[in-house]
């Protein structure tokens, strides 16, 4: 990774070793400037530096700069201090002029070289950061995949023990708690894998089937009430039939509700609404609480982004809302956020009635 990250600097150093090539290139640039000055002398006289300083800058970029300064001095002495092959220098005018020229040229050369080095260093750091980012994503993906096998094995062993008739009620209760926590870990692994897919720009695959919007809302809220109590108010839940992924809709709704629990006012109810729209369905979750700033609204759906510590003290990975967006878009839908002091924060999910055209593969689905 380190060698690859420094590739730009290595290329630059290798280029700098070609001394003959650099000198010839610098000489060619200065020769071009000299020729231009010879032709345009009457128009730019007495400011030959208008051509020679650019020659030095180019010589510093594509050569070593020293050669450009050297050849520029020779050109000045040869063309502008006397007849050809006759160099006449007068004190102090010519000496001071040449001195100023050399000092100015050296300063220009150093500025250009420093800028080139800074640019190459920035490119090198960018390459390293990009490689580290890719390595982290690969690590997360590999780790989550590798964790699934032992977790599945443990869960199967627990289920086999629970089928036995000779275990005590206390042991069975403990094993069920262990099984439940294993399932939670599996859900977290699935969320991480899906978040990586979303970050990579992939469309999440869905198992589409005939669904009822009201059933999705009621099933999801019943499960959440077991954990969070009677905090949820179903404002509207219309019985709308469509072709969606039931599990994905549950994940969308649960993530929105959990986000409202974490960041909303604990004393205010969380409102859920599901209704038929003109060209699909509209699902919304509203909570009262702090307003989400415009800056945070631009980043809130990015994977692993968190705006602040939640009021409830719960900490997450910042992937819930990115999953909401990814699962919504996998259905061919869209997500919208509105946040104000008066109305609170509301997430709107718009989905088409039939999501099959938005998946990249054919599925055998029973029509409603």
N, C-alpha and C positions, 0 to 999 in steps of 0.2 A: 504493500500500500504506500509506504514511504517513498520507494523508488518511483512509483507511478505518479505520486503527488508532486514530485520534484521534476517531472519530465520537462516542463517548460524551462526551468533553470538549467537543466542539463543540456538541453538543445541550445540555449543561449551561450553557455560556456564552450560547447563544442564549436559553435559558429565563430566564437571569438578566437579560436586557435588557428584559424585559417588566415595567417598574417598577410601572405602575399595577396590573397583575394581581397582582404580588407583594404590594403594599400592601393591596389589597382582600382577598387571601387571608389575610394575617396578621391584618388587622382582624377578619375573619370568625371566625378561630380564637379570638382573644382575646374577642370578643363572646360566643362560645359558652361559654368558660370563665367569663366574668363572669356570664352568665345562670345557669350551674350553681351558681356560688358564691352568687348572690342567693337561689336556691331552697334550697340546702343549707347556707346560712350558719350555721344553728344547730348543724349536725352537725360542721362542719369548723373552726369558729371556735376559736382565732384563728390559723389556718394557711392563709390564702388562697393562699400560694405552692404549695400542693399542686396547685392548678389552673393557676396562671399559669406556673410553670416548664415543665410539659408543653406549654403553649401556645407558649412561646418555642422549645422544641425543635422542635415541628411547624412553627412559623414559620420556623425556620432551615433545615429540610429542604425545605419547599415554597415558601418565600419568601426574603427576605434576612435575616430575624431582627431587624434594626433596628426595623422597623415593629412587630413583635410586642412588643419591649421598650417602645417608645414608647406603644403603646396599652395595654399592661399597666400602665404608670405612671399614665396618665390614669384607667384604671379604678380603680386603687388610690386615687388622690386623690379621685375623684368619689364612690365608694361607701363608702369606709371612713374618711375623715378629717372628714366633716361631713355636713350635709344636702345634698340635691341643689342644684347651682349655688352652693354655699357651701363653699369649701375652707378648712379650718382646719388649720394645721400648728403643732405645738408642738415646741420644742427641749428636749432632743436626740432624744426618742423617735422622732418621725415622720421627721425628717431623716436620722437614722442608719439607720432602717429602709429608707427609700427608697434611701439610698446603698448599703446592703448588697444591696438588691434589684437595683440597676443593675449593680453590679460582678459579682454572681453571674450575672445574665442575660448580661452580656457574655462571661464565661468559658464559660458553657454554649453560647452561640452559636458561639464559636471552636472549641470541642471538636467540636460537631456538624458545622460546616463542614469542619474538617480531616478528620473521618472520612468525610464525603461525598466530598471530593476524593481521599482515599486509595483509597476504593473505586472511584471512577471511573478513577483512574490504574491500579489493578490490572486492571480490566476492559479498559482500553486496551492494557496490556502483554500480557494474555492473547490479545486479538484479533491483535496483531502477531505473537506467537509462533505462533499457529495459522496465520496467513497465510504466515509464513516456512516452517513445516513443510509446508504444502500446496505452496508454490513449490518446495521442495527435492524433494518427491516427484515433481512434474511435470517438474522438470529431469532427475532420474534417469531417469524413464520416457522422456522425449524423447531424451535423450542415448543411452541404450541402444538405442532403436529406430533412431536415425540411424547408430549405429556398425555395425549389422548389415549394411547395404547395402554399404559399402566392403569390409568383411571378407569377405563372400560373394564379391564380385568378385575380391578378391585370391586367395582359395582356389580359385576356378574357374580363374584364370590359372595358378596353380601346378600344378593337376591337368592342364591342357592341356600345359604344358611337360614334365611327367613322362611323358606319353604319347609324346613324341618319342623316336626311337631313337638320335639322334645326340648325346645328352647324356652326359657322363661319369658314372661311378658315384659319384664324390665330389660332383658337383653334385646328383645325384639324392638322395643322402643328406642333403645340406644342405636341399634343398627339402622333403623329407619332415619334417625337424625343424621347419621354418617352418610347414608345414601343421598339424603336431601342436599347435604353440603357438597358431595361429589357432583351432583347434578348442577349445583350453582357454579362450581369450578368449570364444568364443561361448558356452561353458558358463557362464562367469562372468556374461555379459550375461543369459542365460536365468535364472540364479539371482536376479539383481537384479530382473528383471521379475516373477518369481514372488513374491519377497519383498514387493514393493510391492503385488501383488494380495492376498497374505495379510494384509498390514497394513490394506488397505482392506476386509477382511472378505469377500473373494470366494472362491468355491470353484474350485480349480485344475481345468481341464479335463484329462481323461485319455483316452488311447487304450487302451481295454480289450480284452483278448483272453484266450484260454485260456493259462494259465501253469502252470509247475511250480515249487513252492517250492525244491526242491533245486537245480534248474537255475539259478534266480536267485542263490542263495547261492554256488554253485560258480563261476559266471561272474564274479560280482563279486569274489570273493576272488582268483581267478586274475589279474585285472587289477591288483588292489592289491598283490599279492606282487611284481609286476614292479618297483614303485616302492619298497615298504617291506620287502621280503624276507619270510622265513618267520616272521612275528610273529603269525600268526593260527592259531587252533585251532578247527576246526569240531567242536563238541561233539556236535551232532546236526543232521541235515539230512534231514528226512523228505520222501518223495516225495508231496506233496499237490497235487492239481489244483484250480485255482480260476480265477475271472474277475477278473483284475487288470491293471494296466499294468506290463508287464515293465520298461520303462525307469524308471518311477517307483519301483518296488521297488528297483531297482539304486541309484537316487539316495538313497533312504532308508537303505539298508544302507551305502553308501559314506560318506555324511555321518556316520553313527553311528561307523563305523570310524575315519574321519579325526579325529573328536572324541576318540576313545579314544587315538589315536596322539599327539595334541597334549597332552592333559591327563593321560594315564595313566602308569604306571610303565614306562619304556622296557625294563626287564629282565624284565617279566612278560608272558606271552602274552595276547592279546586273544581272548576266547572268543565264538564265534557259535553261536547255537542257533535252529533253525527246526523247529517241530513242529505237529501238528494239535491244536487245542483243541476243547472241547465244541461251540462255536458259531462256529468259524472256524479261524484259524491264529494262532500266537504266535511272533514273531520277537524275539530278544533279543541284545544285545551287552554284554559285561561286560569291564571293565578294572579293574585294581588301581591304586591311587594315592590322591591327596588326596580327602578327603570333600567333597562339595558341600554347602554350608550350606543350611539351610532357607530363608533369605532369598533366596539365589541360585536355589534350585529354583523359587521363585515367578516368577522373571523369565527363566529360562534359555531358554524357548521364544519370548520376544519378539524380533521382528526387530531386528538390529543391537545386540543386547545381548551383552557379553562379561564373563565373571566375573573373569578375571585373565589375565596373560601365561602362555602355556603353557610346560610344562617343556622342550619341544622347541625353543622359541624361535620357532616359527611364529606368525605373526599373521594373523588372518582378519578378515572383515567382521562376524562375529556373525550370519550368516544361515543357517548350516548346520542348526541345530536347529529354527529356525522353519520351514525348508523340510521337515524331517522331519515336524513336526506338521501342516503344511498338506497335504502329500501323503498322509499317513496319514488325515486327516479327509476328504480328497477321495475316498478309498476307502470311507468310512463307518466307519473304524476309530478307535482311540484310542491315545495314547502315555502311558506311565507311567515314572517315574524313581524308583529306590531307590538310596540311597548311604549306606554305612556303613563303618566302619573294618575290620570283619571280612570283609565280602563284596565290598567295592569298590563301583564305580558300575555299575549295570545299567539300560539303557534297554529297555523292553518295548513292542513294537508288536503290537497286536491288530487283525486284519483279518477281515471276514466272508469267507465262501467266494465269494460273488458280490457284486461292488461296483457292478453296473449300476444298482440302484435309487437309489444315492447320487449319480449324475450327473444333470444337468438336461437331458440330451438323449439321444436314442436312437442307438445304435450297432449296426452290423451285426457281430455277434460269432459266430464259430464255436464251438459248444459243444464241450467236451472229450469 
